[in-house]
Amino acid sequence: MPEQVDYLQMMFQCLAATSLSWMPEQVDYLHDAAYWRALLGRCQGAEVLQVREMESHEEFWADWLRQDNEYAIGDRKAMEAGGI
């Protein structure tokens, strides 16, 4: 049970951090691979071959956060607070 509490606390902190720069409708797109696999798997006539995190995920985020625009600056606040 302590692991579940730690996980819930981590998720709460992450959601609080994302609210620093993202609107609620944007946060709704942040899901893990299992969520997207299940969602896409419900599409009739579609075969899900693979759903996974991009190998360059960390590199892309680091590059984005170095940008000098209002959106990246806002995202920096969320990342520094523990988001994503």
PyMOL commands that set and color helices and strands:
alter all, ss='L'
color gray80, all
select helices_A, chain A and resi 2-18+24-27+33-41+57-65+70-80
alter helices_A, ss='H'
color red, helices_A
deselect
rebuild
show_as cartoon
